Amino acid sequence: MIDEISTRELYEKSWLSEIDNRIDRIIILAMWITSIEGESHPQDIYTQTRLQELVGEPLFNFLFENVDSETKNLYYSGIDSSWRCSILISDGGTKFFCDNCLEHDTCDRYSMDDDKSNKVNNFGVEREEDTESGGHCEDSEDSCRSPGCYRHTSPTVAKNLPRFFYDRVGKIMKRLFKYLELLFLDDSSFDDEVEKFLAVSGNLEELSFQDKSICIASQAEKNHGSTNARKSCVVLFKTDRESPEIIETCLSFVSTLGKDSDLLQSSRSLGYICVKYCDETDKCDVLCRKINGVIRNKFPESCMFCRVIKVYKLFFMELSFTLCRFISQISRKKYELLELMSSIVNNTSLLYQLLLTESPWIGLKNHIAGYIVLPSSYSANGKLYMAKFYLRNFYKLHSALLKENDIKDYLNDIMLQLIASKRIMLYLIENDILFKMVEFVSLTFKRVGFDVLASVSDVLEKIGEKGIDHLYDLLETMHRLLLCSTQKFDITTQLHRVLFNTDSRLVRLCMAIEDMEPFMKGYCHPEEEAAADKVNDFFAHLHNILMPFTSWCTNYNEVANHVLKMFVGIFEILIERWTLDLSPVEAIEKLLTIHNIETTKFSIFNLTQRMFIDILMRSVMNKSLSPALKTRIFRDKGMLICVTRAAIISLSFEFNYKIGRWMKNTPYFDNIILAYRHINSAHYLFMQDFSALQLVISCLDSDRALKYLILNFFPTIRGKADLFHSLTSILSLSDFDDEVGLHGLIALIYNALTERHFIGKLEDYTLYLMERQLIHILAFEDRSYVDLRSRLYMDRLAFDFAYSSSNILDFGKLLSKIACLRKSQKSDDIYSLVDGYLNFANPFYFLNNYAESREFFAKLCAAYENKKCKFELPEIVELRDEFTGLNDFIFSHAFSALMMDTFFKWYKKAMKNANNPPDLPMPVLMCLCLILKVSKNPDINWQYRKELHYLFGRQTELKRRSIFEVIIAQRPKIRNPIINSIVDYFIELSEIKS
C-alpha cells in the first residue's frame, strides 16, 4: 500500500510538472488546425462548437486523465455545489438561475428567507422572464458559505476532493489564466510571447485525442498552419455604445466574407468585427487606414477604430470565451474549487485589467467578469480579496468613472456582490471606505467648480453632457454602496473612530457646497426649463449621496450627537458674525429678518440645515439627544432661528411664487418649484422644512413666531413694519386686504399643527405616516399596489421602501385595513378607500403642490357633494415633550389674533355683499375645529380657558356677536360642500364643549 501511494505521488508530481507543456500543445495545435483553413471566414472557423471540440474537450479529458472513479463521482456528485440560484430583481429584465432551476419554472421569492436575502445580479445562466420581481439565494449572515436555493439545498458537510486532484485543477487554472492575461498585452508584447510558445511547444504528435480526425496529417499541413497563423487580419473594434448605423457605414465599402447582419450580431457580444482575414500585412494596412479615415472624418465622436493584428491573436481572442467557460465549469462544482479559483485570481492581474485598463474589445472583459471574477466573489475569500482590491485602488477606480470607459458595469456588479455580505461590508467600513467616499466626492466637486454659492447650472454647462454622465456614474455607484451600508453594526472602537472621522469630513463637505444655485427676483436663465431639470437632477444625485450618511448618524446615538454638536458650532460662528456688536434684542430682530427674497439672493437647495433638522428630529424621536444639545437648540432663540433659516426662506419663496406675488411664472422656476413641492423627487427639501416649521411654532414664543413667518412670507411689508410693531397693527396694513395670502399661511400652519408624525408620541411613527399618506393618495384616486408603494414617503433613503421587510409587512396590513381590493381583468388590481376614512382627509394635505391641491380639492368637493364623507379631524396625537409648546401656540393670543383678523376681513366683505357673500374662510374654520377638539382635554381646557373665552366670546368687530353666532347665521348661504361639512363639525364640537 505504501508503495502504491509513493508511486502515485511520484506520478502526480511528474504529471504536474508537465501540465503547462501539455496545455500549450493543446492550444497551439488548435491554433494551427484553424489557421489551415485560411480561405474560410473566421465566423465559420471559430465557432464555439469547434473551439470546444479542439480545446475544451481535450482539456476536460486531460483534467481527468488517470483519475480514479471515486474522485470523479465525488466531483460530479453535486454535493457542495457552489453555483447558487440567483435572480436579478428588475422590471422585465434578464433573470439568472442555477443550472438546476432551468428544469423548473422559477425560484419562489416567498419560499426563501427574505431577511437574509440581498438583491444582487449574479452571473449564471440567462433566461428571459417578463415578471416584475423574483427571489434569489444569497449569503447567510451567520456563514461564509452560500446556501443553495430552497429547491436545491446541499449537505452542510461535504467530503473534500483528494489533494492530487485539487492541485491538478489549480495548476490547470493557473496556466489558463496566463493565456487570458496575455490578451491584455499590447500587440508587440503579445506577439513576442506567442512566438516563444511556438518555439517551445514540443511534439504535437504526442497529444492523444479521442477524435483522431482532428490531427494534422502531414508536416506540410503543419507548416501551412504555422504560416497562416502569422498572417494578418483587419479588425474593427467597437464599444457597446456605438450605433449600428455607424458600423454599417464602415462596412459598406469593405468586401467582407459573410453577411453584414451576421457580423453586426456577432459584434454586439464580442465588441469587434474581423473585416479582412488571413492576408498580407501590407494589404491589411491599406484597408485599416481607409476605415480609420472614414471614422475620423465622418464620426469624430465615435470610439471605434481599426487595427491590424496577427491571425493567431484573433484565434486567442475567439478562444477566450472557451477558456473562461472551462475555468468556470471546473470551479463551480465544489466550493473548495471556487475558493481555489478565487485565490488564483487574486494572484493574477485580471481584476486590475478588468477594472483599471482599457481593453480594445468588450468581449474579453465580459467573459472574465461573468465567468471568473463575479463567480469568484461568491466565495468568502473571493469577497475579501475583492474588498481589499477595492480599498487599495479606491481613488483609481472612482477616478476612472469620471472618464469614458467600460468600468461602470463591472464595478457595480462587483460592488453588489460585496455589499451582499454583512461581514465584508463591515470590513470595508472599518477600513475607512466611508471616509474615502466623502473625501473623493469633496475633491471632485471642488475640481469641477461646485462651491459655496456656485451656480449649479453654470457648472453643469461647463463640464458638458459627457462630464455630467460620468459624474452621475460616480455618484450612483457610491449610492449603491451607501444604501446597503446603512444597516446597523455592533459599535466597536474601530467603528466608532471611523464614523467620527467620516462625519467630521461630511460636515466640511456640506459647508463647502452651501447655498448653491442662488437666484433672486427677476432671475431668468437662458435655457429655462432644461436648466432647471439639470439642476434638479444634480440635487437628486447629491441627496442620494448625503442621506445615507444621515442614516449612519441616526443609527448611533453618540455619532448623531457628535454631528449635531459640530453643526451647532458652525451655526454659532454664523450667528456671531451676523450679530456682532448688537444687543440681544437687536440680534434676534436681525436674525429674524436677515434675508429678504424680494431684494437679496437666496438658495432653496441648502442641504446642510436640512440634514441637521433630520438628524435632530430623529434624535428626538429616539430619545437620544444630549441634554446640553437639547438646551442649546430648543432654548436658544438665536440658534433656533439660525437652524430653521433655510426652511423659512424656501417656504417663503414657494408660498409667494404659488400665489403670484414674487414674480411672473417662468419655466425655470416652475420646474424648480415642482421639484421642491414633490416629496417623491426631492423630499429632503419640503419634508425637513415642514419639520422646521413645527420647530418654529413650538419653540419660539407665539407672537415672535408669527412675526417671523409673516415678515418672511410677506417681505413687501418690511419697510412698513418690524418686530416691534404689534401683530394687529401689522395685519392692518393694506398688503393684507386681499386675504388670500393669509389663508395660505393659516392653512400651512394648520398642517403643521395636525400632521404630527415626527413630533407626536407614537408607538410607530412610520405606520402613522404611512396611514396618513395612504388615506390621501387613495382619496385622490384608486391605485394599484405597486403605484401606492412607489408614492409613499417612508424613509430618507428611497421611496421604494423594499429595503425594509418590516415596512412591506406593515404596508400590507395597513392596506387591508383602510382599503378594499377591486379585481380588474384589463389592468392591475386596484385599491379603493374604505368608507369612513375619507372623513379624515385634510383638504390642504397637498398644499405643497398647487396643481395636485386643486385637483384633489375638486375631487373632495364632489365626494362631499355626493354625501360620501363628512369632515372630521383624526385623533389628535399627544405631543412629545420637546414640542408641547405647540399647544401654547394653538391657544395663544397671537394665533387667535391672526385667525380673528382674517375672519373679520371676511365678515366685512360678507356684510357688503349680504345676498352673495364669499364662503367662510376654510383654514380658519378648520383651525377653530382643531382648537375645540384639543380643548376637550380637561387639563388643556383649564390651562387655556382665558384664551378660549377671548376667541369664542363676543367681538366688537362682529357687532357684539361671537364667531359661533356668525357662523350659524351664515350657514344657509354656504355653497361649498366641504365648508358646509366643516361647519357641521364645528357645531358638533361646540355643543360637546358647551
Secondary structure as the mmCIF struct_conf table of DSSP 4:
data_model
#
loop_
_struct_conf.conf_type_id
_struct_conf.id
_struct_conf.beg_label_comp_id
_struct_conf.beg_label_asym_id
_struct_conf.beg_label_seq_id
_struct_conf.end_label_comp_id
_struct_conf.end_label_asym_id
_struct_conf.end_label_seq_id
HELX_RH_AL_P HELX_RH_AL_P1 ILE A 2 SER A 17
TURN_TY1_P TURN_TY1_P1 GLU A 18 GLU A 18
HELX_RH_AL_P HELX_RH_AL_P2 ILE A 19 ILE A 36
TURN_TY1_P TURN_TY1_P2 GLY A 38 GLU A 39
BEND BEND1 SER A 40 SER A 40
HELX_RH_AL_P HELX_RH_AL_P3 PRO A 42 ILE A 45
BEND BEND2 TYR A 46 TYR A 46
HELX_RH_AL_P HELX_RH_AL_P4 GLN A 48 LEU A 51
HELX_RH_PI_P HELX_RH_PI_P1 GLN A 52 GLY A 56
HELX_RH_AL_P HELX_RH_AL_P5 GLU A 57 LEU A 63
TURN_TY1_P TURN_TY1_P3 PHE A 64 ASN A 66
HELX_RH_AL_P HELX_RH_AL_P6 SER A 69 TYR A 76
TURN_TY1_P TURN_TY1_P4 SER A 77 SER A 77
TURN_TY1_P TURN_TY1_P5 ILE A 79 ASP A 80
BEND BEND3 SER A 90 GLY A 92
STRN STRN1 THR A 94 PHE A 97
TURN_TY1_P TURN_TY1_P6 ASP A 99 ASP A 99
HELX_RH_3T_P HELX_RH_3T_P1 ASN A 100 GLU A 103
BEND BEND4 HIS A 104 ASP A 105
HELX_RH_3T_P HELX_RH_3T_P2 ARG A 109 SER A 111
BEND BEND5 MET A 112 MET A 112
HELX_RH_3T_P HELX_RH_3T_P3 ASP A 114 LYS A 116
BEND BEND6 GLY A 124 GLY A 124
STRN STRN2 VAL A 125 GLU A 128
BEND BEND7 GLU A 132 GLU A 132
TURN_TY1_P TURN_TY1_P7 GLU A 141 ASP A 142
BEND BEND8 CYS A 144 ARG A 145
TURN_TY1_P TURN_TY1_P8 TYR A 150 ARG A 151
BEND BEND9 HIS A 152 HIS A 152
BEND BEND10 THR A 156 VAL A 157
HELX_LH_PP_P HELX_LH_PP_P1 LYS A 159 PRO A 162
HELX_RH_AL_P HELX_RH_AL_P7 ARG A 163 LEU A 182
TURN_TY1_P TURN_TY1_P9 LEU A 183 PHE A 184
BEND BEND11 LEU A 185 LEU A 185
HELX_RH_AL_P HELX_RH_AL_P8 ASP A 187 ALA A 199
TURN_TY1_P TURN_TY1_P10 VAL A 200 VAL A 200
HELX_RH_3T_P HELX_RH_3T_P4 LEU A 204 GLU A 206
BEND BEND12 GLN A 210 GLN A 210
HELX_RH_3T_P HELX_RH_3T_P5 LYS A 212 ILE A 214
BEND BEND13 CYS A 215 CYS A 215
HELX_RH_AL_P HELX_RH_AL_P9 GLN A 219 ALA A 229
TURN_TY1_P TURN_TY1_P11 ARG A 230 ARG A 230
BEND BEND14 LYS A 231 LYS A 231
STRN STRN3 SER A 232 PHE A 237
TURN_TY1_P TURN_TY1_P12 ASP A 240 ARG A 241
BEND BEND15 GLU A 242 GLU A 242
HELX_RH_AL_P HELX_RH_AL_P10 PRO A 244 LEU A 251
TURN_TY1_P TURN_TY1_P13 SER A 252 PHE A 253
BEND BEND16 VAL A 254 VAL A 254
BEND BEND17 LEU A 257 GLY A 258
HELX_RH_AL_P HELX_RH_AL_P11 ASP A 260 LEU A 270
BEND BEND18 GLY A 271 GLY A 271
STRN STRN4 TYR A 272 ASP A 279
HELX_RH_AL_P HELX_RH_AL_P12 THR A 281 LYS A 298
TURN_TY1_P TURN_TY1_P14 PRO A 300 GLU A 301
STRN STRN5 PHE A 305 LYS A 310
HELX_RH_AL_P HELX_RH_AL_P13 VAL A 311 SER A 331
TURN_TY1_P TURN_TY1_P15 ARG A 332 LYS A 333
HELX_RH_AL_P HELX_RH_AL_P14 TYR A 335 ASN A 346
TURN_TY1_P TURN_TY1_P16 ASN A 347 ASN A 347
BEND BEND19 THR A 348 SER A 349
HELX_RH_AL_P HELX_RH_AL_P15 LEU A 350 LEU A 356
BEND BEND20 THR A 357 THR A 357
BEND BEND21 PRO A 360 PRO A 360
HELX_RH_AL_P HELX_RH_AL_P16 ILE A 362 ILE A 368
HELX_RH_PI_P HELX_RH_PI_P2 ALA A 369 VAL A 373
HELX_RH_AL_P HELX_RH_AL_P17 LEU A 374 SER A 376
TURN_TY1_P TURN_TY1_P17 SER A 377 TYR A 378
BEND BEND22 SER A 379 SER A 379
HELX_RH_AL_P HELX_RH_AL_P18 ALA A 380 ARG A 392
TURN_TY1_P TURN_TY1_P18 ASN A 393 ASN A 393
HELX_RH_AL_P HELX_RH_AL_P19 PHE A 394 ALA A 400
TURN_TY1_P TURN_TY1_P19 LEU A 401 LEU A 402
BEND BEND23 LYS A 403 ASP A 406
HELX_RH_AL_P HELX_RH_AL_P20 ILE A 407 ILE A 419
TURN_TY1_P TURN_TY1_P20 ALA A 420 ALA A 420
HELX_RH_AL_P HELX_RH_AL_P21 LYS A 422 GLU A 430
TURN_TY1_P TURN_TY1_P21 ASN A 431 ASP A 432
HELX_RH_AL_P HELX_RH_AL_P22 ILE A 433 VAL A 448
TURN_TY1_P TURN_TY1_P22 GLY A 449 GLY A 449
TURN_TY1_P TURN_TY1_P23 VAL A 452 LEU A 453
HELX_RH_AL_P HELX_RH_AL_P23 VAL A 456 SER A 485
TURN_TY1_P TURN_TY1_P24 THR A 486 THR A 486
BEND BEND24 GLN A 487 GLN A 487
HELX_RH_AL_P HELX_RH_AL_P24 THR A 493 ALA A 512
TURN_TY1_P TURN_TY1_P25 ILE A 513 ASP A 515
BEND BEND25 GLU A 517 GLU A 517
STRN STRN6 PHE A 519 PHE A 519
TURN_TY1_P TURN_TY1_P26 LYS A 521 GLY A 522
TURN_TY1_P TURN_TY1_P27 PRO A 526 GLU A 528
HELX_RH_AL_P HELX_RH_AL_P25 GLU A 529 ASN A 555
BEND BEND26 TYR A 556 TYR A 556
HELX_RH_AL_P HELX_RH_AL_P26 ASN A 557 TRP A 578
TURN_TY1_P TURN_TY1_P28 THR A 579 ASP A 581
HELX_RH_AL_P HELX_RH_AL_P27 PRO A 584 LEU A 592
TURN_TY1_P TURN_TY1_P29 THR A 593 THR A 593
BEND BEND27 ILE A 594 ILE A 594
TURN_TY1_P TURN_TY1_P30 ILE A 597 THR A 599
BEND BEND28 THR A 600 THR A 600
STRN STRN7 PHE A 602 PHE A 602
BEND BEND29 ILE A 604 ILE A 604
HELX_RH_AL_P HELX_RH_AL_P28 LEU A 607 MET A 621
TURN_TY1_P TURN_TY1_P31 ASN A 622 LYS A 623
HELX_RH_AL_P HELX_RH_AL_P29 PRO A 627 PHE A 634
BEND BEND30 ARG A 635 ARG A 635
HELX_RH_AL_P HELX_RH_AL_P30 LYS A 637 VAL A 643
TURN_TY1_P TURN_TY1_P32 THR A 644 THR A 644
HELX_RH_AL_P HELX_RH_AL_P31 ARG A 645 LYS A 658
TURN_TY1_P TURN_TY1_P33 ILE A 659 GLY A 660
BEND BEND31 TRP A 662 MET A 663
HELX_RH_AL_P HELX_RH_AL_P32 PRO A 667 ARG A 677
HELX_RH_AL_P HELX_RH_AL_P33 ILE A 679 CYS A 699
BEND BEND32 LEU A 700 LEU A 700
HELX_RH_AL_P HELX_RH_AL_P34 SER A 702 PHE A 713
BEND BEND33 PHE A 714 PHE A 714
HELX_RH_3T_P HELX_RH_3T_P6 PRO A 715 ILE A 717
TURN_TY1_P TURN_TY1_P34 ARG A 718 LYS A 720
TURN_TY1_P TURN_TY1_P35 LEU A 723 PHE A 724
BEND BEND34 HIS A 725 HIS A 725
HELX_RH_AL_P HELX_RH_AL_P35 LEU A 727 LEU A 731
TURN_TY1_P TURN_TY1_P36 SER A 732 SER A 732
BEND BEND35 LEU A 733 LEU A 733
HELX_RH_3T_P HELX_RH_3T_P7 SER A 734 PHE A 736
BEND BEND36 ASP A 737 ASP A 738
TURN_TY1_P TURN_TY1_P37 GLU A 739 GLU A 739
HELX_RH_AL_P HELX_RH_AL_P36 VAL A 740 THR A 754
TURN_TY1_P TURN_TY1_P38 HIS A 757 ILE A 759
STRN STRN8 GLY A 760 GLY A 760
BEND BEND37 GLU A 763 GLU A 763
HELX_RH_AL_P HELX_RH_AL_P37 TYR A 765 PHE A 780
STRN STRN9 ARG A 783 SER A 784
HELX_RH_AL_P HELX_RH_AL_P38 TYR A 785 ARG A 791
BEND BEND38 ARG A 796 LEU A 797
BEND BEND39 PHE A 799 ASP A 800
TURN_TY1_P TURN_TY1_P39 ALA A 802 TYR A 803
HELX_RH_AL_P HELX_RH_AL_P39 SER A 805 ILE A 818
STRN STRN10 ALA A 819 ARG A 822
BEND BEND40 GLN A 825 SER A 827
STRN STRN11 ILE A 830 LEU A 833
HELX_LH_PP_P HELX_LH_PP_P2 VAL A 834 VAL A 834
TURN_TY1_P TURN_TY1_P40 ASP A 835 GLY A 836
HELX_RH_3T_P HELX_RH_3T_P8 TYR A 837 PHE A 840
TURN_TY1_P TURN_TY1_P41 PRO A 843 ASN A 848
HELX_RH_AL_P HELX_RH_AL_P40 TYR A 850 GLU A 865
TURN_TY1_P TURN_TY1_P42 ASN A 866 LYS A 867
BEND BEND41 LYS A 868 LYS A 868
HELX_LH_PP_P HELX_LH_PP_P3 LEU A 873 GLU A 878
STRN STRN12 LEU A 879 LEU A 879
HELX_LH_PP_P HELX_LH_PP_P4 ARG A 880 ARG A 880
HELX_RH_3T_P HELX_RH_3T_P9 ASP A 881 PHE A 883
TURN_TY1_P TURN_TY1_P43 THR A 884 THR A 884
HELX_RH_AL_P HELX_RH_AL_P41 GLY A 885 ILE A 890
TURN_TY1_P TURN_TY1_P44 PHE A 891 PHE A 891
HELX_RH_AL_P HELX_RH_AL_P42 HIS A 893 LYS A 912
TURN_TY1_P TURN_TY1_P45 ASN A 913 ASN A 915
BEND BEND42 ASN A 916 ASN A 916
HELX_LH_PP_P HELX_LH_PP_P5 PRO A 917 LEU A 920
HELX_RH_AL_P HELX_RH_AL_P43 MET A 922 VAL A 934
TURN_TY1_P TURN_TY1_P46 SER A 935 LYS A 936
BEND BEND43 ASN A 937 ASN A 937
HELX_RH_AL_P HELX_RH_AL_P44 PRO A 938 GLN A 943
TURN_TY1_P TURN_TY1_P47 TYR A 944 TYR A 944
HELX_RH_AL_P HELX_RH_AL_P45 ARG A 945 PHE A 952
BEND BEND44 GLY A 953 GLY A 953
STRN STRN13 ARG A 954 GLN A 955
HELX_RH_3T_P HELX_RH_3T_P10 THR A 956 LEU A 958
TURN_TY1_P TURN_TY1_P48 LYS A 959 LYS A 959
BEND BEND45 ARG A 960 ARG A 960
STRN STRN14 ARG A 961 SER A 962
HELX_RH_AL_P HELX_RH_AL_P46 ILE A 963 GLN A 970
HELX_RH_3T_P HELX_RH_3T_P11 ARG A 971 LYS A 973
HELX_RH_AL_P HELX_RH_AL_P47 PRO A 977 LYS A 993
#
